[in-house]
C-alpha cells in the first residue's frame, strides 16, 4: 500500500473535504484528489461518497481511517524521534479522565508532567463515560473499575474505597429508623450495607438532597444536613480533623483507577512517560496519596 496516498486519504478524511485538506496542508487540491483516487483503485474500494457540495466517508473508508490514522501518526512521531537522536517524549498526548479524579488531582498532575516534558502538548478531557479510544483519538484513558476489554491494556495505579460519613451532630439511626442522606444521582430511598468494628450494619437512608457531583455531596455533608457515601480520599482530611465521623466502610466497595491504552498500538514514549509519572505521583497507590492532592 502506498503510504503517501494513505496519508493523503487520512488528511482528507480528517478535514472532511479536499479543499479544506488542501488549505490546511498547503498541498494542491488536485494532488490530494489524484492520490485518493489511486488508493481507491489499488484497494478496489470506494472510500468517499462524492456529492456536489460535500464529501462523506463510506463504511469502508470510515474503517480504513479509524484503523490507520493513529498508526500513521505514530510512524511520523517515531521518524521524528529517531531524527532527533533519541526517544524523548514529544507530540500531543490526549487523555480522558473521570470527573472526580480530574477535579481533585488531574490539573496538578498534568501541569507537573508538562513542566517535566515541555515537548509534549497535554490535552485532558473530563468525562465518566467509556470513550472509544481509537474512534475518538485518545492516547490514554483513566477509568474507575473498568470492565475487561481485550482491546485495552494498562495498569491500576490508585486504590480507594467507599465510606459512610456524617457530621458529629447527626445521630446514627437505630432500629428501623432512617437517617437523612445526601446522595449522588438517584434520590430514592436506599440502604447502605456497611462494615464497622462491631460488625456489619444496614443503614437506611432517606435522601433529602440528590446532587450530581461528589464534590457537592462532600460540601453538603459538611453542613450536617445528612449522611453520605463517599470515597475516603475525598473526606480523609475531614475525618482526621473530626469535622466528619466515619460510620463504616461500604461492603465490597474497593475502587481501582486504571490507566489504559490500546493493546494493538505501540506504546509511545509520551504514553510511557505519563504512566511512569502517575506511578511517581502515587508510588503506593493508596487513598492517602490521592488525599494529598485534595484541598481541605
ChimeraX attribute file (.defattr): number of C-alpha atoms within 10 A of each C-alpha:
attribute: neighborCount
match mode: 1-to-1
recipient: residues
	/A:1	8
	/A:2	10
	/A:3	10
	/A:4	13
	/A:5	20
	/A:6	21
	/A:7	19
	/A:8	23
	/A:9	26
	/A:10	23
	/A:11	21
	/A:12	26
	/A:13	22
	/A:14	13
	/A:15	14
	/A:16	15
	/A:17	21
	/A:18	24
	/A:19	16
	/A:20	15
	/A:21	22
	/A:22	20
	/A:23	12
	/A:24	12
	/A:25	12
	/A:26	9
	/A:27	14
	/A:28	13
	/A:29	17
	/A:30	11
	/A:31	14
	/A:32	22
	/A:33	19
	/A:34	13
	/A:35	18
	/A:36	23
	/A:37	18
	/A:38	15
	/A:39	22
	/A:40	18
	/A:41	12
	/A:42	11
	/A:43	11
	/A:44	9
	/A:45	13
	/A:46	17
	/A:47	24
	/A:48	22
	/A:49	12
	/A:50	13
	/A:51	8
	/A:52	5
	/A:53	6
	/A:54	11
	/A:55	15
	/A:56	15
	/A:57	19
	/A:58	15
	/A:59	13
	/A:60	13
	/A:61	19
	/A:62	16
	/A:63	13
	/A:64	16
	/A:65	22
	/A:66	17
	/A:67	12
	/A:68	15
	/A:69	20
	/A:70	18
	/A:71	14
	/A:72	16
	/A:73	13
	/A:74	17
	/A:75	11
	/A:76	11
	/A:77	19
	/A:78	17
	/A:79	12
	/A:80	15
	/A:81	17
	/A:82	11
	/A:83	10
	/A:84	10
	/A:85	9
	/A:86	10
	/A:87	15
	/A:88	15
	/A:89	20
	/A:90	19
	/A:91	18
	/A:92	16
	/A:93	19
	/A:94	18
	/A:95	23
	/A:96	24
	/A:97	25
	/A:98	19
	/A:99	17
	/A:100	16
	/A:101	18
	/A:102	19
	/A:103	15
	/A:104	19
	/A:105	17
	/A:106	18
	/A:107	14
	/A:108	13
	/A:109	17
	/A:110	20
	/A:111	12
	/A:112	13
	/A:113	18
	/A:114	15
	/A:115	11
	/A:116	12
	/A:117	17
	/A:118	12
	/A:119	14
	/A:120	17
	/A:121	15
	/A:122	17
	/A:123	12
	/A:124	17
	/A:125	14
	/A:126	16
	/A:127	15
	/A:128	14
	/A:129	11
	/A:130	14
	/A:131	15
	/A:132	10
	/A:133	19
	/A:134	17
	/A:135	14
	/A:136	10
	/A:137	15
	/A:138	21
	/A:139	21
	/A:140	22
	/A:141	23
	/A:142	25
	/A:143	22
	/A:144	18
	/A:145	13
	/A:146	14
	/A:147	8
	/A:148	8
	/A:149	10
	/A:150	9
	/A:151	13
	/A:152	16
	/A:153	15
	/A:154	15
	/A:155	14
	/A:156	18
	/A:157	21
	/A:158	22
	/A:159	21
	/A:160	22
	/A:161	18
	/A:162	21
	/A:163	22
	/A:164	22
	/A:165	27
	/A:166	27
	/A:167	21
	/A:168	14
	/A:169	13
	/A:170	16
	/A:171	12
	/A:172	14
	/A:173	14
	/A:174	10
	/A:175	8
	/A:176	9
	/A:177	11
	/A:178	17
	/A:179	21
	/A:180	22
	/A:181	26
	/A:182	27
	/A:183	30
	/A:184	19
	/A:185	12
	/A:186	12
	/A:187	16
	/A:188	11
	/A:189	14
	/A:190	15
	/A:191	13
	/A:192	18
	/A:193	17
	/A:194	20
	/A:195	18
	/A:196	14
	/A:197	8
	/A:198	7
	/A:199	8
	/A:200	14
	/A:201	17
	/A:202	14
	/A:203	22
	/A:204	20
	/A:205	23
	/A:206	20
	/A:207	21
	/A:208	17
	/A:209	19
	/A:210	16
	/A:211	16
	/A:212	11
	/A:213	13
	/A:214	20
	/A:215	17
	/A:216	14
	/A:217	22
	/A:218	22
	/A:219	11
	/A:220	19
	/A:221	22
	/A:222	19
	/A:223	13
	/A:224	18
	/A:225	17
	/A:226	25
	/A:227	31
	/A:228	29
	/A:229	23
	/A:230	22
	/A:231	23
	/A:232	22
	/A:233	23
	/A:234	25
	/A:235	25
	/A:236	20
	/A:237	18
	/A:238	19
	/A:239	16
	/A:240	10
	/A:241	11
	/A:242	12
	/A:243	17
	/A:244	24
	/A:245	19
	/A:246	19
	/A:247	20
	/A:248	22
	/A:249	25
	/A:250	22
	/A:251	16
	/A:252	11
	/A:253	13
	/A:254	13
	/A:255	16
	/A:256	19
	/A:257	20
	/A:258	20
	/A:259	25
	/A:260	24
	/A:261	23
	/A:262	19
	/A:263	13
	/A:264	11
	/A:265	15
	/A:266	11
	/A:267	14
	/A:268	17
	/A:269	17
	/A:270	22
	/A:271	22
	/A:272	11
	/A:273	17
	/A:274	22
	/A:275	18
	/A:276	14
	/A:277	17
	/A:278	17
	/A:279	16
	/A:280	12
	/A:281	18
	/A:282	17
	/A:283	13
	/A:284	13
	/A:285	19
	/A:286	16
	/A:287	19
	/A:288	18
	/A:289	17
	/A:290	21
	/A:291	20
	/A:292	15
	/A:293	19
	/A:294	17
	/A:295	10
	/A:296	11
